[in-house]
Amino acid sequence: MNTLAILAPAQKAPIPATPDYAAIKQRQQATWASGDFAVIGVTLQIVGESLAEAADIRAGERVLDVAAGNGNATLAAARRFAAVTSTDYVPALLDKGRARAAAAGLPVNFQVADAENLPFDDASFDAVLSTFGAMFTPDHTRPAREMLRVVRAGGRIGLANWTPEGFIGQLFKVIGAYIPAPAALKSPALWGTEPHIAELFGAQARDIRTVRRNFNFRYRSAAHWLQIFRDFYGPTHKAFAALNPSGQDALAKDITALLDRCNTAGPASLVVPAEYLEVVIERK
């Protein structure tokens, strides 16, 4: 929510504080390592498949999955016989991806890596993918710069990012009313807007294609969704843990109200469409 402040004539506007990115990243890493994101991550596999098709992943191509989580885009690219390197800064999530790849008989290289400081040479990959991953880095310019750096000229960058208007964007606003984001930190949901993508990538892009899609969260009920996300999804898990019992009850009530408003399935089940921006960038 934006607030207009009216300043007295002699008063100077405060200089925005520079975020402590190192401290924020440390807290974020702990957030994503909490709970067990893989429980939810596996339900998002269809997004990885869609992105691999949109980015035209081909057999034999060198593909990097950035902030891969438990490997949805990783597996999608590997199924298309690409040579895939899957990266994340949470080792436990890579372990889950490694187990999934082994179960499917897919050869994948897994490597712990920070999306803001990728340990790869320039132009090392034909394509770079990230599904709901790079968007959560605290300094938006750094992962964009790194993805552009490691992809070859003419290569593609494929992204799936939650939009501000969609269900997850609204969820973050609900949580933010209880646990405010660090001052001066840009919202991750900006990655789900075309102007922000153009700002981050446009100078080095030959072409940028975007499509707004929906992923449907399918659960037994609002209470079922809330329990799963409270137990396993890092941001909601940490938010509830930071609140006292009355705050937890209020947050649960507000999230349930959001789920009920967005539910398209009626009282017998829960289907919540969550809008995301699918992006394919062709590098100059």
BAVO-185255 format. One line per field, with one value per residue (C-alpha): residue in three letters; residue number from 1; x, y, z. Coordinates in Angstrom, 2 decimals. Example, Ala and Ser with C-alpha at 12.3 -4.5 7.8 and 13.67 -1.06 7.14 Angstrom:
<nodes>
vodren	ALA	SER
lumkol	1	2
xx	12.30	13.67
yy	-4.50	-1.06
zz	7.80	7.14
</nodes>
This chain:
<nodes>
vodren	MET	ASN	THR	LEU	ALA	ILE	LEU	ALA	PRO	ALA	GLN	LYS	ALA	PRO	ILE	PRO	ALA	THR	PRO	ASP	TYR	ALA	ALA	ILE	LYS	GLN	ARG	GLN	GLN	ALA	THR	TRP	ALA	SER	GLY	ASP	PHE	ALA	VAL	ILE	GLY	VAL	THR	LEU	GLN	ILE	VAL	GLY	GLU	SER	LEU	ALA	GLU	ALA	ALA	ASP	ILE	ARG	ALA	GLY	GLU	ARG	VAL	LEU	ASP	VAL	ALA	ALA	GLY	ASN	GLY	ASN	ALA	THR	LEU	ALA	ALA	ALA	ARG	ARG	PHE	ALA	ALA	VAL	THR	SER	THR	ASP	TYR	VAL	PRO	ALA	LEU	LEU	ASP	LYS	GLY	ARG	ALA	ARG	ALA	ALA	ALA	ALA	GLY	LEU	PRO	VAL	ASN	PHE	GLN	VAL	ALA	ASP	ALA	GLU	ASN	LEU	PRO	PHE	ASP	ASP	ALA	SER	PHE	ASP	ALA	VAL	LEU	SER	THR	PHE	GLY	ALA	MET	PHE	THR	PRO	ASP	HIS	THR	ARG	PRO	ALA	ARG	GLU	MET	LEU	ARG	VAL	VAL	ARG	ALA	GLY	GLY	ARG	ILE	GLY	LEU	ALA	ASN	TRP	THR	PRO	GLU	GLY	PHE	ILE	GLY	GLN	LEU	PHE	LYS	VAL	ILE	GLY	ALA	TYR	ILE	PRO	ALA	PRO	ALA	ALA	LEU	LYS	SER	PRO	ALA	LEU	TRP	GLY	THR	GLU	PRO	HIS	ILE	ALA	GLU	LEU	PHE	GLY	ALA	GLN	ALA	ARG	ASP	ILE	ARG	THR	VAL	ARG	ARG	ASN	PHE	ASN	PHE	ARG	TYR	ARG	SER	ALA	ALA	HIS	TRP	LEU	GLN	ILE	PHE	ARG	ASP	PHE	TYR	GLY	PRO	THR	HIS	LYS	ALA	PHE	ALA	ALA	LEU	ASN	PRO	SER	GLY	GLN	ASP	ALA	LEU	ALA	LYS	ASP	ILE	THR	ALA	LEU	LEU	ASP	ARG	CYS	ASN	THR	ALA	GLY	PRO	ALA	SER	LEU	VAL	VAL	PRO	ALA	GLU	TYR	LEU	GLU	VAL	VAL	ILE	GLU	ARG	LYS
lumkol	1	2	3	4	5	6	7	8	9	10	11	12	13	14	15	16	17	18	19	20	21	22	23	24	25	26	27	28	29	30	31	32	33	34	35	36	37	38	39	40	41	42	43	44	45	46	47	48	49	50	51	52	53	54	55	56	57	58	59	60	61	62	63	64	65	66	67	68	69	70	71	72	73	74	75	76	77	78	79	80	81	82	83	84	85	86	87	88	89	90	91	92	93	94	95	96	97	98	99	100	101	102	103	104	105	106	107	108	109	110	111	112	113	114	115	116	117	118	119	120	121	122	123	124	125	126	127	128	129	130	131	132	133	134	135	136	137	138	139	140	141	142	143	144	145	146	147	148	149	150	151	152	153	154	155	156	157	158	159	160	161	162	163	164	165	166	167	168	169	170	171	172	173	174	175	176	177	178	179	180	181	182	183	184	185	186	187	188	189	190	191	192	193	194	195	196	197	198	199	200	201	202	203	204	205	206	207	208	209	210	211	212	213	214	215	216	217	218	219	220	221	222	223	224	225	226	227	228	229	230	231	232	233	234	235	236	237	238	239	240	241	242	243	244	245	246	247	248	249	250	251	252	253	254	255	256	257	258	259	260	261	262	263	264	265	266	267	268	269	270	271	272	273	274	275	276	277	278	279	280	281	282	283	284
xx	0.00	1.40	1.19	1.40	3.33	2.89	6.13	6.42	8.24	11.47	11.43	13.50	12.28	14.11	16.73	15.57	17.64	19.76	18.67	21.18	21.05	23.44	21.34	18.10	19.46	20.53	17.00	15.46	17.67	16.52	12.91	13.11	14.98	12.17	9.14	9.49	8.86	9.18	5.75	4.26	6.89	5.99	2.44	3.85	5.49	3.14	4.63	8.10	6.79	5.02	8.13	10.37	8.05	7.81	11.61	11.88	14.32	16.00	17.96	21.66	21.33	23.13	20.42	20.77	17.92	18.38	16.88	15.56	13.98	13.16	13.58	10.42	12.08	15.14	13.16	11.20	14.42	16.05	13.01	13.74	17.27	19.03	22.24	20.88	22.60	20.21	21.15	19.75	21.18	19.22	21.04	18.07	15.92	18.58	18.60	14.87	15.44	18.29	16.01	13.30	15.80	17.19	13.69	12.97	16.36	17.31	20.98	21.25	24.14	23.13	25.16	24.67	24.77	23.48	21.29	22.97	26.49	26.41	29.68	29.74	31.69	30.19	28.03	28.13	24.51	22.11	19.14	18.51	15.25	13.74	10.27	9.19	12.83	14.93	12.00	12.60	16.17	16.50	18.48	16.56	19.29	21.91	20.18	19.03	22.60	23.92	21.40	22.22	25.93	25.89	23.58	25.14	24.25	21.02	20.21	16.98	16.01	12.69	10.96	7.74	6.89	3.81	1.96	0.98	-2.69	-2.80	-3.55	0.05	0.60	-2.51	-1.32	1.97	0.01	-2.02	1.13	2.85	0.15	1.39	5.08	6.25	9.02	12.38	12.38	13.27	13.14	11.40	8.47	9.23	5.88	7.38	8.95	5.41	5.00	6.06	7.64	9.93	11.05	11.81	13.75	15.84	16.49	15.51	18.92	20.42	17.34	16.69	13.12	10.91	7.70	5.28	2.09	-0.12	-1.08	-2.86	-1.72	-4.60	-4.01	-6.20	-6.85	-9.64	-10.67	-9.36	-8.45	-6.47	-4.56	-3.84	-2.50	-0.21	1.17	1.45	3.48	5.58	5.75	8.62	7.06	3.78	5.56	7.86	5.08	2.94	5.97	6.73	3.24	1.66	-1.46	-3.91	-1.87	-1.78	-5.55	-6.04	-3.65	-5.34	-8.73	-7.50	-5.84	-8.97	-11.06	-8.74	-8.98	-12.76	-12.93	-10.68	-12.13	-13.82	-14.86	-17.73	-18.05	-17.15	-13.50	-10.87	-9.57	-7.75	-6.35	-3.03	-1.85	1.79	3.78	5.57	8.54	10.93	13.83	16.09	19.51	21.22
yy	0.00	3.41	6.30	10.00	12.07	15.87	17.53	20.88	23.51	23.35	19.56	17.45	14.09	11.25	9.44	5.86	3.39	1.01	-2.53	-4.79	-7.36	-9.78	-9.93	-10.14	-12.98	-14.88	-14.60	-15.57	-18.64	-19.68	-19.07	-21.30	-23.96	-24.04	-26.24	-28.44	-26.54	-29.76	-30.86	-27.90	-27.67	-31.02	-29.80	-27.02	-29.39	-28.36	-24.84	-26.24	-28.25	-25.22	-23.07	-25.66	-25.66	-21.86	-21.58	-24.25	-26.45	-28.90	-32.13	-31.57	-27.95	-26.75	-25.59	-23.91	-23.91	-20.96	-21.10	-24.48	-25.54	-29.23	-29.17	-28.64	-26.83	-29.04	-32.22	-30.68	-29.76	-33.11	-34.92	-33.08	-34.58	-31.31	-31.28	-29.67	-28.01	-27.46	-24.82	-23.47	-21.98	-24.42	-27.77	-29.72	-28.65	-29.81	-33.15	-33.47	-32.62	-35.14	-37.87	-37.01	-37.06	-40.42	-41.90	-40.79	-41.96	-38.46	-37.37	-33.93	-32.02	-30.50	-27.65	-25.29	-21.75	-18.27	-16.75	-13.40	-14.79	-17.75	-19.76	-20.25	-18.72	-16.19	-17.68	-21.16	-22.07	-22.15	-21.51	-20.42	-21.18	-20.15	-20.98	-18.85	-18.70	-15.76	-13.45	-13.88	-12.58	-9.35	-7.36	-7.75	-6.43	-9.00	-12.26	-10.62	-9.56	-13.01	-14.86	-12.58	-13.13	-16.94	-17.40	-17.24	-14.67	-15.81	-18.00	-17.86	-17.02	-18.49	-17.28	-18.01	-15.25	-14.70	-11.46	-8.77	-9.09	-12.89	-15.05	-15.38	-11.64	-11.04	-13.61	-11.73	-8.53	-10.27	-11.61	-8.22	-6.61	-8.76	-9.16	-6.08	-6.51	-4.83	-1.11	-0.14	-3.76	-4.19	-6.59	-9.95	-9.64	-6.89	-9.75	-10.60	-7.27	-6.58	-3.14	-4.57	-7.40	-4.86	-2.73	-5.71	-7.41	-5.08	-3.52	-6.92	-8.55	-9.11	-10.10	-10.47	-12.51	-12.66	-14.62	-14.48	-17.97	-19.52	-22.33	-23.92	-24.74	-27.81	-28.80	-30.38	-27.10	-23.73	-25.33	-28.04	-25.47	-23.38	-26.34	-27.46	-23.96	-23.23	-26.40	-26.51	-23.21	-21.13	-17.63	-18.66	-21.08	-18.31	-15.72	-17.82	-18.70	-14.99	-14.14	-14.62	-16.83	-13.99	-12.79	-16.31	-16.58	-13.24	-14.16	-17.54	-15.80	-13.32	-16.01	-18.16	-15.21	-14.73	-18.43	-18.34	-15.27	-16.89	-20.41	-21.39	-24.91	-24.18	-25.47	-29.10	-28.50	-25.82	-24.67	-21.34	-19.96	-18.22	-15.94	-15.92	-14.26	-16.63	-14.84	-15.84	-13.51	-13.93	-12.48	-10.25
zz	0.00	-0.98	1.45	0.52	3.01	2.99	4.04	5.75	3.64	5.66	5.95	3.61	2.32	4.10	2.09	1.52	3.49	1.46	2.26	3.98	1.19	2.90	6.06	4.08	1.96	5.07	6.48	3.15	2.93	6.39	5.34	2.26	4.24	6.81	6.43	3.34	0.12	-1.89	-0.62	-2.48	-5.20	-6.78	-7.38	-9.62	-12.13	-14.94	-14.80	-15.49	-18.43	-19.89	-19.49	-21.13	-24.14	-24.25	-24.15	-26.89	-24.94	-27.31	-26.97	-26.33	-25.22	-22.10	-19.69	-16.29	-13.76	-11.36	-7.86	-8.94	-5.67	-5.96	-9.72	-11.75	-14.64	-14.17	-14.77	-17.64	-19.46	-18.70	-20.12	-23.36	-23.31	-22.48	-20.43	-17.27	-14.31	-11.41	-8.81	-5.56	-2.37	-0.17	-0.33	1.07	-1.87	-4.33	-2.52	-3.23	-6.88	-7.05	-5.70	-8.24	-11.12	-9.96	-9.70	-13.27	-14.56	-15.70	-15.70	-14.06	-12.50	-9.14	-7.68	-4.74	-6.13	-5.38	-8.11	-7.51	-8.02	-10.40	-10.45	-14.22	-17.08	-19.47	-22.25	-20.66	-21.43	-24.35	-22.05	-18.47	-16.66	-13.33	-12.01	-9.05	-7.97	-9.17	-8.42	-4.67	-4.65	-2.64	-5.25	-8.52	-10.78	-9.77	-10.79	-14.03	-14.77	-13.89	-16.07	-19.00	-18.40	-18.40	-21.42	-24.87	-27.52	-29.15	-26.16	-24.15	-20.60	-19.46	-16.30	-14.45	-11.94	-9.78	-10.66	-8.12	-9.08	-8.86	-5.86	-4.62	-5.04	-2.93	-0.39	0.04	0.68	3.39	5.04	4.65	6.78	9.67	8.83	6.88	4.32	5.02	4.24	0.64	-0.54	-3.89	-4.01	-5.66	-7.44	-9.64	-11.59	-12.64	-14.48	-18.06	-17.35	-14.65	-16.91	-19.63	-17.14	-15.97	-19.31	-22.13	-22.81	-23.68	-25.17	-28.85	-28.03	-24.94	-25.08	-22.17	-21.56	-18.48	-17.35	-14.39	-12.14	-10.25	-6.60	-5.98	-2.37	-0.34	1.29	2.44	5.77	3.95	1.87	4.93	6.92	4.09	3.52	7.22	7.72	4.56	2.62	3.98	3.85	5.52	7.87	9.13	9.25	11.58	13.71	14.20	15.53	18.91	19.14	18.53	15.54	14.16	14.45	12.69	9.87	9.41	9.21	6.58	4.45	4.66	3.52	0.53	-0.34	-0.12	-2.40	-5.01	-4.87	-8.12	-7.03	-4.66	-1.09	-1.86	-2.78	-3.40	-6.79	-6.70	-9.99	-9.39	-12.18	-13.22	-15.99	-18.34	-19.89	-22.68	-23.36	-26.38	-25.68	-28.21
</nodes>
